[in-house]
């Protein structure tokens, strides 16, 4: 089902071009995800020096970001119900404020508050942009618009990758992120179209359709596991690369690989159509876990670090896309509900995973932490049991995958 099919024929047939909405949406997603949410991991060593942070506090601060993200997700449906355009702009403003607060923070308390606001922007932006596409782009072009808009995550990661090499302290760099976020948000306010009708808030019928808990639980377990396994990499991968004696340049190229190789995750939908959701998911989970575990090696070398990052980026974005396919299938009358459940569960997993990874790193070190994280990822093989397996999808069930 194409979200927004139940809107008026006039809206479905509107001739408005899709690419301006996609490009501006991608730019806002890039600053909210690439800058405000995920760039934290790039600068963990510098944050630690400035605020005298140990691994436990570093993990806790990463968890604060995820808490903000979850709060944003919870608020986003109601916000998009009133105005998807306003929700998108509030996301950009929240990211801007958070980044600026982090840049000028005199202590770890204000720094954490900035992290919270920045994370909230990431939670708000994807539902806002997705709904805006439904409201302003003709039906036949929405798949392209949604797909291109969601490339903002990988683009944002790639754009921030080389910033640690700049001959500046982290505060000017972070202030620069805030300025870019402000400019992008202002451009979005000037250029994003308004909805052409005053239809239903979500563009979806509220018919009360709910999947049985037995069908929803496997999706939630998969999403929680995805969040828990990804969190240590986002938080500690840069620190681990430095710990094994590799240069800042290697860490930079590794982060760039997460974003650039992650763009290849767009092929996941076609693979699912051919091999099914379970087979595709388990293959990706296995390769992804192996890629994460590469950083557990005492001497992964530059090639190992970059390969690990590329596999992580592609795997994370592909598995997020599979969560979207899974959730949309469970809520055929209202696909966004399933996606929201999946993303909230992933946020819970990331919150727990960040704190647990910090505690584990404090006790055992980063190498064993990445080894245990890779092993944890193999828990996805529980999907071989029918009670934990994803549904069998048909070609008609496949929305375009998107990175979260």
Buried (B, 14 or more C-beta within 10 A) or exposed (E): BBBBEBBEEEBBEBEEEBEBBBBBBBBBBBBBBBBBBBBBBBBBBBBBEBBEBEBBBBBBBBBBBBBBBBBBBBBBBEBBBEBBBBBBBBBBBBBBBBBBBBBEBEEBEEBBBBBBBBBBBBBBBBBBBBBBBBBBBBBEBBBBBBBBBBBBBBBBBBBBBBBBEEEEEBBEBBBBBBBBBBBBBBBBBEEBBEBBEEBEBBBBEEEEEEBEEEEBEBBBBBBBBBBBBBBBBBBBBBBBBBBBEBEEEBBBBBBBBBBBBBBBBBEBBEBBBEEBBBBBBBEBBBBBBBBBBBBBBEEBBBEBBBBBBBBBBBBBBBBBBBBBBBBBBBBEBBBBBBBBBBBBBBBBBBBBBBBBBBBBBBEEBBBEBBBBBBBBBBBBEBBEEEEBBBBEBEEEBBBBBBBB
